[in-house]
């Protein structure tokens, strides 16, 4: 296969890029924030390496953080390149295959050499950006997996081919999602770039050791820029503590000044709990029991932490949110009528996907690139055939774009309304349970001390 098409960025790709960026910013996520963007090497070749827990959403998070006009090249597992037409399409979208033994067998792993040569050319000669997920697959937990050496090999191979005259950087990145796969809050934390030149002398004498040191330094940097929960026995309890600390920060201005982001307070909580585990084991065990009891109680009442931990004086504000949601029902009905068919078509086309992450990836690709645009274009075309005035066509087209946004936002709004009403019902019928939860929360905060 000829991979040289990745050295060009086609006009059609740029159009699709801008369109998907709009979807990513306004529909797919509630918020998207890049921290420490100043660490991105501007105008210099580098390899981005990031943790991988949310499939294509992680790739999009990396893709849209680059603001200097360059478009990263990604690497994906080689088994998706089996069909030659699919392979050509993937290369057009700036993807290269990574041949792993578990995907393609032992014989084809050697084809990585051709791919690595292409990436070296991309970096050294075309001042490009390569993006990798070195864990070798997505992780099911908020935890950094064991890194593969592929990115280190590429980095040193590129530097070696250029006689170490071109400075190549490895850029560690942490990606953090809050709120599931859809309508989530995404934060991208960029670490300090690591120059391959600092390992030049070691690489000349002991290349394997140089690669290992680069891998270890990168792993440490990635871990410090993401939520990395190494605990296995009480993993769920750690997640619960992170959740309530994050909500506590949201409702407390003083805590927001102390911790710059949700990730910062979650990392502080994990660090504090790990310290208790080492130095105050009795307190640690008590904290885990309290957290487990609270979690079981909240689950049994079908409540959410977002509402349980909200400010007491915000009931009127929350009630106003519910009232406004109900008031806007006519607009939501308009959006529902126009967008439910492409939504269902997208769901049907992706229902046979192997796992949830692949399903989301297919829904995004099929829905955003094909089904929703074609359906809404078809509706406008119907009015055109009916000889509707041009000004009406324009207004209708704009209303359709707005209805897409309303349709997906309404899903989140009604989920919130349902959860809020459930909490008010529990507050009225089971006050003792709410008081018990509030008491446990008070004890937990006194222990973790955020």
N, C-alpha and C positions, 0 to 999 in steps of 0.2 A: 504494500500500500504506500502511496505517495503522501507524505505528511507535510510537504512544503507549503500547502495552502494555509497553514496556520501562521505563516510569516506575513500574510496579507490580511487586512481587516476590510471586509467588503461593506459597501454602502447599505445593503440589505441587513447585514448583521448589526450595523449601527442603529438602524431604524428599530429593529426588534429589541435591541438593548435599551433604547429610550422608552419603548412601550412597556417592557417588562419591569423596568425601574419604577415606572409610574404605578404599576400593579403592586410591586413590592412595597412601595412607600405608603400607598393610600388604601389598599384593600387587604393585602396579605397580613400585615402586622399593625398593631396599635402604635408601636414606636420602634425606631431603628436608630441607635446611637453608636457612634464610633469614638472611643476614648483613646487619647494619646496618638492622634493621627499624625502629629509632628514626627513620630518615629518612622513613618513610611519613607524609604529612600526615594526622593524625588529625582527622576531622570537617570536613575542607576538601575542596573539589572539586579533582581533579587528573587529568592524562592520563598513564597509564603507557605508556612506550615501551620495547620490549625487542628484543634480537636474536632471530632465528628460525631454528633449525636442526632442530627435532624436532617439527614439526607440532602436533597437538593437545596433546602433552605440554608444550609451552611455554605454551599457554593455561592448562592446569591448574596449572602452576607459578605463574603470576601470580594465578590465581583464588583459590588457597588461602593466599596470603601475606597477604591482607587479614583483619584480626582485629577490626575495629570494627563488625561487623554489616552492612556495606554489601557489595553484590554488583556487581562490575564489569560494564560493557557492552563487548562486544568487536565488532570490525569484521572481516568476512570478505569474500572476493571475491564479487562480485555474481552470478556465473554459477551458484552453488549455490542461489540464490533463485529460479530460473526457475519451478519448480513452486509454485503458490500454497499448497498444503498444506504442502509442505516449508518454504516461506518463513514461514508462520504458526508452524510448530514452532520454527524458528530464532529468530524474534523472541521466542517464549515463553522460549527458553533465553538470551535477552538478547544476541542477535547482530544487528548491523545490516550492510547491504550496503555495500561500497566498489566503486563503478563504475569499473573500469579499462578503458582503450581496448582492450587486448589480450584482455579477457574478453567485453566486451559491445558493442564497436564505438564509434565516435565520437559517434553521436547520443545514446546513453544516459548519457554521462559527465556531462551537465548535471544528471542526477538526483541527483548528489552534493550539490547545493545544499540539497535537501530533507533529506537525511541530515545534513548539517552543521548545519542549523538545529535538527534534533532533538537532536544531540549538544550544541549550545550550550545548549538548554533543559535538558537533563539535568544539565549542569555548573552553570549559573548559578542555576537555579530549584529543582533537586532535590538539590543538593549531592552529585552523583553522581561516579562514577569511570568513566573511559573507558580501555580498554586497546587499544593498537595495536602492530603490528609494522611499523615504517616502512620496512623494507627492501623491502617490496612482494612478498615471497615468501620461502620458506625457502632458506637458504644451504647448500650441500653441504659447505663447509669451515668450520673454526673461524676465521671471519673476518667482520668487520663489513662488510656491503655498503653501497652508496650509499643514503642515506636519502631518502625522498620528503618533500615539503613538506606533505602532508596534515595531519599533527598540528599543525604550526605555524599553518596556516590556521585550523584549528578553535580552537586556543588563543586566537589574536588575535580571531577572530570572536566568541567567547564573551565575552572581556574587553571588546571594543568595544560589544557589545549591552548590557552591564551598565555602560557608561560608565566602565570600569576601577574600579568601586566594589567589585566582587567579586574577590578575589585568586585567580587560577587558577595552578596549578603544573603543570610538566612534570616527571615523575619518571623519570629514566633508570634502567634495570634491566638487569643482565647475567645471563643464564641459562647455566649450565654443566652439561653432562651427561657422566658418566663411565661407560663400560661398555655403550654401545649403546642400543637403544630399549626394552629390557625388563630389569627388575631392575637398573636403573642407579642411580648416586648422582647426585642433583640438588642443585646449590647455586644459590641466587638471591642475587645481590649487589645491594643497593639503593644507588643513588647519592644525592647531595644533591639535593633538589628545587630546580627552577629557577623562580623567580617571573616570570610574564609582565609584571608591573608594572614590572620593571627596564627593559623595552624600550618603555614607554609613549610617552615623548617621541619616540624614533626612529620608532615606528610611526605617529605622527601626521603626520610629514613624509615618511618614506620606508618605507612598509609592506613593500615587497619586501625591502629591506635588513634590516629588523627580523626578518622571517621567516627570512632566510638566516643571520643571526647566531644566532638561537635554534636553528636546525637544526645549525649548526656546533658550538655549545656543547654541545648534547645529544649529538651524535656523539662528541665527545671524552670526555664523561662515560660514555657507554655503553661505549666502547672500554676505558676504565680499569677497568671492572667486569666484564669478560669476557675470555676467551682470544681475543685478536685477533692472528692470525698473518698478517702482510701478505706474507711471503715466498712466492713461487710456485715457483721452481725447486727449492728444497729443502724444500718444505712437509712431505713425509712424514718427513724427517729431524727437523724441528722437533717434529713430533708424537711421534716416538719418544723424543726427549730429554725432552719434557714427561712422558711416561709413566714413564720410569725415575726421573725426579726425584720424581714423585708417590709411587711405590712406596718410594723411598728415605726419603721423609718418613714414610711409614706405619710403617717399621721402625726409626725413629730418634727417640727421645723428645726429644733436644736440638733436632733439626730441627723437630719439631712445635711447640716453644716459639718458635722463630725465625719460622716461617711459620704463620699462624693457620689456613690452609685449603689444600686441594689446589690451588685456583685461584691462591693467592698464590705458591706455589713454582713453578707453571707459568709465571706471568707473569714471575717473577724469571729463570727460565731463558731465556725468549724475549728479555727485555731484555739479558741477558748475551750471548747469541748475536748479537743485533743489534749490540751494542757491538764484539764481535770482528770482525764483518763490516766495520765502518767503520774500526776502528783497527788490527786485526791480521788482515789478509786471509789470510795464509799459515796461521795457526793455525785460522782459520775454515774454510778449505778442508780442512785435515787433519781437523778435527772432523766435517765432513760426510761425509768418506770413511770414517772410523771408524764412524760411526753407520750408514751404509748397509751396510757390511760386516757389522756385528753383526746388523742387521735381516734381511739375506739369510740369515745363518747360522741364526738363530732360526726363521725361516719354513721353511727347508729341513729342520729337525729337528722341525717341528710342535710347537714349544714356545710357551709364553705368557710375556710379560714378568713377569706377576704371580708366576710360579713360579721363573723364572730369577733374579729379583732378591730372592727371599725370604731371610730369615735362615737361616744354615746350621744353627743349633741348633733350628730350628723343625720339623725333619723329624718328630720324635716327635709334636709337636702336630698336624701335618698328617696324620700317619698315624692319630691318634686321631679326627680329623674323618672320615676315610674309614671307620674302624671303626664309628663311631656311625651314619653314613649307611647302612652295610650292616645294622647292628643294627635300624634302624627300617624295614626293608623291609616288614614286615607292615602298618604304618600307611600306608606309601607305596602299597602295593598296594590298600588300602581306598580311598585317595584317587583312585588311577588308575581303578579300576573305576567309581566314582561320577561322575568329572568328565571322563573321556576323550571321552564322546559330545558334551557341549556344546562342548568344546574343538575337536573336529573339525568340528562344525557351524559354529562361528565362523570357522574357517579356510576352509571351503568357501565360505561366504557372502561372504568378503572376497578370494577368490583372484583376481578379475578387476579388482582395484584397479590404477590406473595406475602407482603407484610405491610404494616401501616405506613411506614416511611416511603416505600415504593408507591403505594397508593396515592399519597399526597403529591409525590413527584409527578406521577401520571396525570393527576387532576390538574395540577398547575400547568403542565406542558400542553395537555389537550384542551383544557378549558380556556386558559389565557391566550394561547396562540391560535386556536382554531374554532372551538365550538361557540364561545361567547361572541367573538367578532363576527363570525359567519351568521349567527342567528340574528344579531342586532342589525347587521348590514342587510339581511333578508327583510326585516321589518321595514326598514327605510325604503328599500327597493319596492316593496308592495305599495307604499304610499306614493312613490314616484310613478308607478304604473297607473295609479288612480288619478294622476295629474293634479296632485295637491300642490299649491303654490310653494315656490322655493323657500320662502321665509319660514313657512310652516315646517318644511322638511328639516331645515336647520335647527329650529326649536325642538322638533321631535328627536332629532339625533342627539342634541345636548341633553334632553331629558332622559334618553336611554342610558347615556354615560353616567348621569347622576343616579339613575335607578340601580345600576350595578353596585355602586358604592353603598346606597341605602339598603339594598338587599342583604349584603354581607354584614353590614353594621347592625341591621335589625336582628340577625341571629344572635349576636352577642347581647344586644339590648334586652331581648325577651328572656334570654337565659338568666341575665342579672335580675330582671323583674321577678321571675319565678323564684330564684334563690332568696331575694329580699323578702318576698311575701311569706316564704316558708319560715324565715327567721322570725318575723313578727308573730307568726302563728305559734311557734315554739316558745317565744318570749311570753305570750299570753297564757299558754296552756301548760308549760313546763318550766316555770321560773327557777325551780331548784336545780335543774340541769344547767341552765345558763349561769347561775351563780357558782355552781361547781366548776364549770369551765373557766370562769373569770378568776376563781381562786387558784386553780392550777396555773393559769397564765401568770398570775402575780408571783407565785413561787418560782416558776421557770425563769422569769426575768430577774428575780433576785439572785438566782444562781449564775446565770450566764453573764449578767451585768453589762448588757449593751447600752 
